[in-house]
């Protein structure tokens, strides 16, 4: 059972991030049968993932359970009291939200350490789980909200799938069928003329 403090922080981060073009979900399990779970994750139409870890005590903050910072931007969501106690322990690049005060420190963008498609499918599965909970609870308002969000995620996933296929086709036409090998050679050598060399071969 979540504490009242945790629920209050969840409500604040939801209210702060819930807006048009941004979609959020609590307790997102990463991957099929994954052992990593993000307290709160958002995805927006700029193709950015943001992860939020909610901490309410020092023991929680310093616990051995893994902090799942797998987004482009990653944040701690803390009470004001806990922030004052642990602010010197927070790593560079991690953003900070404080209950009742909002964003204290912006997060620095990082490259994804988990495949984008894995994160997208993880969010969709977790949204479906929440939808099922609301369906079982008999709350039609929440059901409608989650249904719309799930449908939107599916539409966006299909859009980006097609976009990736078009991009791959364009690269294949430009650099030939062996473009993946050419990319590997380029990454290893750093030579800007490698594509031409590969095509001439």
Beta strands, then each sheet from edge to edge (+ up, - down):
strand 1: 22-29
strand 2: 37-44
strand 3: 49-55
strand 4: 73-78
strand 5: 95-98
strand 6: 102-105
sheet 1: 1+ 2- 3+ 4+ 5+ 6-
end
